[in-house]
Amino acid sequence: MTAEEEKTIRLLETRTRQLILKFEQLKAENSELLDELVAKDSELAAARKRTKELESDLTNLKMARMLSVSDTDIGMARQRVSRLVRDVDKCIALLKGMEPGAVADV
């Protein structure tokens, strides 16, 4: 074998070793990235589950608030109607207490 052939063979062996090392590095990096992907997928699944739970809670709170607001509104409306009825009753009592000619002046 000539010196030129030996030099070419050594160069080929060196580049082959470099390719093998690079392959091993990339293989390790790929493995790490796959592990990270699996972890992120599980985090995403947990976040989606939590989002669904929170949406369900929000829907329940909205329903509860609608019911409580309705009960409060009904109570306030009843109080207001009662005040109006009392005011009307007072007005009627005042009108009954006035003289017949005084009503026409008002």
ZADO-1210 file (C-alpha; in nm, 4 decimals, padded with zeros to 6 digits):
<atoms>
<atom x="00.0000" y="00.0000" z="00.0000" code="MET" pos="1"/>
<atom x="00.1245" y="00.3406" z="-00.0836" code="THR" pos="2"/>
<atom x="00.1560" y="00.6292" z="00.1584" code="ALA" pos="3"/>
<atom x="-00.1228" y="00.8094" z="-00.0211" code="GLU" pos="4"/>
<atom x="-00.3580" y="00.5109" z="00.0238" code="GLU" pos="5"/>
<atom x="-00.2680" y="00.4791" z="00.3921" code="GLU" pos="6"/>
<atom x="-00.3328" y="00.8482" z="00.4418" code="LYS" pos="7"/>
<atom x="-00.6720" y="00.8127" z="00.2723" code="THR" pos="8"/>
<atom x="-00.7615" y="00.5105" z="00.4868" code="ILE" pos="9"/>
<atom x="-00.6634" y="00.6931" z="00.8095" code="ARG" pos="10"/>
<atom x="-00.8676" y="00.9934" z="00.7006" code="LEU" pos="11"/>
<atom x="-01.1626" y="00.7646" z="00.6278" code="LEU" pos="12"/>
<atom x="-01.1262" y="00.5941" z="00.9686" code="GLU" pos="13"/>
<atom x="-01.1043" y="00.9321" z="01.1448" code="THR" pos="14"/>
<atom x="-01.4134" y="01.0656" z="00.9725" code="ARG" pos="15"/>
<atom x="-01.5979" y="00.7400" z="01.0394" code="THR" pos="16"/>
<atom x="-01.5162" y="00.7683" z="01.4130" code="ARG" pos="17"/>
<atom x="-01.6278" y="01.1314" z="01.4086" code="GLN" pos="18"/>
<atom x="-01.9559" y="01.0321" z="01.2436" code="LEU" pos="19"/>
<atom x="-02.0090" y="00.7565" z="01.5009" code="ILE" pos="20"/>
<atom x="-01.9426" y="01.0018" z="01.7879" code="LEU" pos="21"/>
<atom x="-02.1766" y="01.2574" z="01.6332" code="LYS" pos="22"/>
<atom x="-02.4391" y="00.9853" z="01.5869" code="PHE" pos="23"/>
<atom x="-02.4082" y="00.8860" z="01.9555" code="GLU" pos="24"/>
<atom x="-02.4403" y="01.2508" z="02.0635" code="GLN" pos="25"/>
<atom x="-02.7457" y="01.3020" z="01.8475" code="LEU" pos="26"/>
<atom x="-02.8937" y="00.9759" z="01.9707" code="LYS" pos="27"/>
<atom x="-02.8518" y="01.0896" z="02.3341" code="ALA" pos="28"/>
<atom x="-02.9957" y="01.4324" z="02.2530" code="GLU" pos="29"/>
<atom x="-03.2899" y="01.2717" z="02.0766" code="ASN" pos="30"/>
<atom x="-03.3549" y="01.0531" z="02.3798" code="SER" pos="31"/>
<atom x="-03.3498" y="01.3577" z="02.6100" code="GLU" pos="32"/>
<atom x="-03.5846" y="01.5443" z="02.3803" code="LEU" pos="33"/>
<atom x="-03.8247" y="01.2496" z="02.3687" code="LEU" pos="34"/>
<atom x="-03.8239" y="01.2346" z="02.7501" code="ASP" pos="35"/>
<atom x="-03.8907" y="01.6082" z="02.7614" code="GLU" pos="36"/>
<atom x="-04.1718" y="01.5677" z="02.5085" code="LEU" pos="37"/>
<atom x="-04.3359" y="01.2982" z="02.7190" code="VAL" pos="38"/>
<atom x="-04.3101" y="01.5217" z="03.0271" code="ALA" pos="39"/>
<atom x="-04.4590" y="01.8176" z="02.8396" code="LYS" pos="40"/>
<atom x="-04.7407" y="01.6004" z="02.7057" code="ASP" pos="41"/>
<atom x="-04.8294" y="01.4909" z="03.0579" code="SER" pos="42"/>
<atom x="-04.8159" y="01.8547" z="03.1769" code="GLU" pos="43"/>
<atom x="-05.0420" y="01.9542" z="02.8894" code="LEU" pos="44"/>
<atom x="-05.2884" y="01.6773" z="02.9717" code="ALA" pos="45"/>
<atom x="-05.2928" y="01.7866" z="03.3368" code="ALA" pos="46"/>
<atom x="-05.3454" y="02.1502" z="03.2346" code="ALA" pos="47"/>
<atom x="-05.6320" y="02.0539" z="03.0038" code="ARG" pos="48"/>
<atom x="-05.7917" y="01.8496" z="03.2813" code="LYS" pos="49"/>
<atom x="-05.7545" y="02.1428" z="03.5221" code="ARG" pos="50"/>
<atom x="-05.9038" y="02.3774" z="03.2616" code="THR" pos="51"/>
<atom x="-06.2074" y="02.1522" z="03.2232" code="LYS" pos="52"/>
<atom x="-06.2481" y="02.1378" z="03.6014" code="GLU" pos="53"/>
<atom x="-06.2245" y="02.5164" z="03.6263" code="LEU" pos="54"/>
<atom x="-06.4752" y="02.5625" z="03.3424" code="GLU" pos="55"/>
<atom x="-06.7118" y="02.3283" z="03.5228" code="SER" pos="56"/>
<atom x="-06.6631" y="02.5202" z="03.8482" code="ASP" pos="57"/>
<atom x="-06.7238" y="02.8480" z="03.6657" code="LEU" pos="58"/>
<atom x="-07.0468" y="02.7156" z="03.5168" code="THR" pos="59"/>
<atom x="-07.1606" y="02.5978" z="03.8601" code="ASN" pos="60"/>
<atom x="-07.0740" y="02.9339" z="04.0167" code="LEU" pos="61"/>
<atom x="-07.2633" y="03.1195" z="03.7447" code="LYS" pos="62"/>
<atom x="-07.5687" y="02.9032" z="03.8074" code="MET" pos="63"/>
<atom x="-07.5440" y="02.9530" z="04.1831" code="ALA" pos="64"/>
<atom x="-07.5013" y="03.3270" z="04.1365" code="ARG" pos="65"/>
<atom x="-07.8046" y="03.3433" z="03.9074" code="MET" pos="66"/>
<atom x="-08.0109" y="03.1648" z="04.1681" code="LEU" pos="67"/>
<atom x="-07.8859" y="03.3787" z="04.4557" code="SER" pos="68"/>
<atom x="-07.9253" y="03.6992" z="04.2565" code="VAL" pos="69"/>
<atom x="-08.2764" y="03.5953" z="04.1636" code="SER" pos="70"/>
<atom x="-08.3638" y="03.5297" z="04.5287" code="ASP" pos="71"/>
<atom x="-08.2135" y="03.8630" z="04.6326" code="THR" pos="72"/>
<atom x="-08.3863" y="04.0469" z="04.3513" code="ASP" pos="73"/>
<atom x="-08.7180" y="03.8913" z="04.4446" code="ILE" pos="74"/>
<atom x="-08.6726" y="03.9946" z="04.8075" code="GLY" pos="75"/>
<atom x="-08.5766" y="04.3487" z="04.7107" code="MET" pos="76"/>
<atom x="-08.8690" y="04.3718" z="04.4706" code="ALA" pos="77"/>
<atom x="-09.1095" y="04.2593" z="04.7434" code="ARG" pos="78"/>
<atom x="-08.9716" y="04.5212" z="04.9837" code="GLN" pos="79"/>
<atom x="-09.0056" y="04.7906" z="04.7199" code="ARG" pos="80"/>
<atom x="-09.3636" y="04.6905" z="04.6400" code="VAL" pos="81"/>
<atom x="-09.4445" y="04.6886" z="05.0123" code="SER" pos="82"/>
<atom x="-09.3027" y="05.0435" z="05.0493" code="ARG" pos="83"/>
<atom x="-09.5033" y="05.1607" z="04.7490" code="LEU" pos="84"/>
<atom x="-09.8205" y="05.0075" z="04.8917" code="VAL" pos="85"/>
<atom x="-09.7584" y="05.1796" z="05.2266" code="ARG" pos="86"/>
<atom x="-09.7000" y="05.5114" z="05.0470" code="ASP" pos="87"/>
<atom x="-10.0224" y="05.4683" z="04.8510" code="VAL" pos="88"/>
<atom x="-10.2095" y="05.3784" z="05.1719" code="ASP" pos="89"/>
<atom x="-10.0727" y="05.6948" z="05.3401" code="LYS" pos="90"/>
<atom x="-10.1805" y="05.9041" z="05.0431" code="CYS" pos="91"/>
<atom x="-10.5281" y="05.7522" z="05.0514" code="ILE" pos="92"/>
<atom x="-10.5514" y="05.8149" z="05.4260" code="ALA" pos="93"/>
<atom x="-10.4442" y="06.1769" z="05.3767" code="LEU" pos="94"/>
<atom x="-10.6971" y="06.2237" z="05.0974" code="LEU" pos="95"/>
<atom x="-10.9747" y="06.0797" z="05.3124" code="LYS" pos="96"/>
<atom x="-10.8827" y="06.3168" z="05.5939" code="GLY" pos="97"/>
<atom x="-10.9066" y="06.6266" z="05.3738" code="MET" pos="98"/>
<atom x="-11.2213" y="06.8218" z="05.3151" code="GLU" pos="99"/>
<atom x="-11.4047" y="06.7570" z="04.9847" code="PRO" pos="100"/>
<atom x="-11.3215" y="07.1032" z="04.8405" code="GLY" pos="101"/>
<atom x="-10.9521" y="07.0795" z="04.9290" code="ALA" pos="102"/>
<atom x="-10.8947" y="06.7821" z="04.6934" code="VAL" pos="103"/>
<atom x="-10.9767" y="06.9947" z="04.3898" code="ALA" pos="104"/>
<atom x="-10.7071" y="07.2491" z="04.4849" code="ASP" pos="105"/>
<atom x="-10.4309" y="06.9872" z="04.4915" code="VAL" pos="106"/>
</atoms>
